[in-house]
């Protein structure tokens, strides 16, 4: 938490620069006020608890803070605060930006998880690393709060062999063998494939996870059936990725794969509209 707060404080300081000229010019430094953050849309809140800690570091007391993951209705109070007017006004835009983006991601994730599980109650809906540089932790945390899986936070979390790796290494089996020789036994080995043949080769080479990249539903079903025929299906997790949206996620889930990962959760999200009001 301390590191997260330091990162947020750095973001805040970058936004302020040397000073908040407008607030310093207009507002008495000793003026104490009460304020509240209100949601203007239905959704799922994410980031409120983290921001409550941050506000506390600047001498602002918070109360009635909605727990992360709570469903919101339009007009709900996300949190109330009490402190110096200058501090609240200076922090207003930064905390709202983060809270609105995290809540937008959590809301979108919750909706996509619900749609996916209509056809497959055990499926995981996961993020990708298509996140905003510098915002990886908070965007992934918002996915988790919304009921999704975070996938890798960083490159050292697991091995993920992608198409450009394969283009340089040569073939699936060689890539998996080289990865297994190098990586610790604690790290899972995942490989991205684009054909039935490569999927079978990856399963035979004992990959932990096979990602079927940009495959259509009928192609995915062929891969799953072929793995079952070879008694390989139960030995590997099957993930699909590429072009997954709220409109088609249910169809993909019905194929029987284990995981659906979607960059849509983070790169195409709409923020949840909120406002800060001085009382």
Long-range contacts (C-beta under 8 A, 24 or more apart in sequence): 1-50, 1-53, 4-50, 4-137, 5-53, 5-54, 5-57, 7-137, 8-50, 8-51, 8-54, 8-98, 9-54, 9-57, 11-94, 11-98, 11-134, 12-54, 12-91, 12-94, 15-93, 15-94, 16-90, 20-86, 20-89, 20-90, 23-85, 23-86, 23-89, 23-90, 24-86, 27-85, 27-86, 27-89, 28-85, 29-84, 29-86, 30-84, 31-84, 31-85, 31-86, 32-82, 32-83, 32-84, 32-85, 33-82, 33-83, 33-84, 33-85, 33-88, 33-278, 33-279, 34-80, 34-81, 34-82, 34-278, 34-279, 35-80, 35-81, 35-82, 35-88, 35-276, 35-277, 35-278, 35-279, 36-77, 36-78, 36-79, 36-80, 36-81, 36-276, 36-277, 36-279, 37-77, 37-78, 37-79, 37-81, 37-96, 37-99, 37-274, 37-275, 37-276, 37-277, 38-75, 38-76, 38-77, 38-78, 38-274, 38-275, 38-276, 38-277, 39-72, 39-73, 39-74, 39-75, 39-76, 39-78, 39-103, 39-272, 39-273, 39-274, 40-74, 40-75, 40-273, 40-274, 40-275, 41-72, 41-74, 41-272, 41-273, 42-71, 42-72, 42-73, 42-74, 43-71, 43-72, 43-103, 43-104, 43-106, 43-107, 43-272, 44-69, 44-70, 44-71, 44-72, 44-103, 44-106, 44-107, 44-109, 44-110, 44-145, 44-146, 44-272, 45-69, 45-70, 45-72, 45-78, 45-99, 45-103, 45-106, 45-272, 46-99, 46-102, 46-103, 46-105, 46-106, 46-141, 46-142, 46-145, 46-146, 47-98, 47-99, 47-102, 47-103, 47-138, 47-141, 47-142, 48-78, 48-79, 48-99, 50-138, 50-141, 51-79, 51-95, 51-98, 51-99, 52-79, 54-91, 54-95, 55-81, 55-83, 55-91, 55-95, 58-83, 58-87, 58-91, 59-83, 59-84, 59-87, 60-84, 60-87, 60-88, 60-91, 68-106, 68-145, 69-106, 69-145, 69-146, 69-147, 72-103, 72-272, 78-274, 85-278, 88-276, 88-278, 92-276, 95-276, 96-274, 96-275, 96-276, 98-138, 99-274, 100-271, 100-272, 100-273, 100-274, 101-135, 101-138, 101-139, 101-142, 101-269, 101-271, 102-138, 102-139, 102-141, 102-142, 102-145, 103-142, 103-271, 103-272, 103-274, 104-142, 104-269, 104-270, 104-271, 104-272, 105-139, 105-142, 105-143, 105-146, 105-265, 105-266, 105-269, 106-142, 106-143, 106-145, 106-146, 107-146, 107-272, 108-146, 108-246, 108-264, 108-265, 108-269, 108-270, 109-142, 109-143, 109-145, 109-146, 109-147, 109-148, 109-265, 110-146, 110-147, 111-246, 112-148, 112-246, 112-249, 112-262, 112-264, 112-265, 113-146, 113-147, 113-148, 115-246, 115-249, 115-250, 115-253, 116-249, 116-250, 116-252, 116-253, 116-260, 117-253, 118-250, 118-253, 119-250, 119-251, 119-253, 119-254, 120-253, 120-254, 120-256, 120-257, 122-258, 123-253, 123-257, 123-258, 123-259, 123-260, 124-148, 124-149, 124-258, 124-259, 124-260, 125-149, 125-249, 125-259, 125-260, 125-261, 125-262, 125-265, 126-150, 126-151, 126-239, 126-259, 126-260, 126-261, 126-262, 127-151, 127-261, 127-262, 127-263, 127-265, 127-266, 128-241, 128-261, 128-262, 128-263, 128-265, 128-266, 130-263, 130-266, 130-267, 131-266, 131-267, 132-266, 139-266, 140-266, 143-265, 143-266, 148-265, 149-259, 151-261, 157-187, 158-187, 158-188, 158-189, 158-190, 159-183, 159-187, 159-188, 159-189, 159-190, 160-190, 160-191, 160-192, 160-211, 161-189, 161-190, 161-191, 161-192, 162-192, 163-192, 163-194, 163-213, 166-191, 166-192, 171-201, 172-198, 172-201, 172-202, 172-205, 173-201, 173-204, 173-205, 176-202, 176-205, 176-206, 176-207, 177-205, 190-239, 192-241, 196-222, 196-223, 196-226, 199-223, 199-226, 199-227, 200-226, 200-227, 200-230, 200-232, 202-236, 203-227, 203-230, 203-232, 203-233, 203-235, 203-236, 204-230, 204-232, 206-235, 207-236, 208-236, 208-237, 209-236, 209-237, 209-238, 209-239, 209-259, 210-236, 210-237, 210-238, 210-239, 211-239, 211-240, 211-241, 211-261, 212-238, 212-239, 212-240, 212-241, 212-257, 213-240, 213-241, 213-242, 214-241, 214-242, 214-243, 215-240, 215-242, 217-251, 217-252, 217-255, 220-252, 220-255, 220-257, 221-255, 224-255, 224-256, 224-257
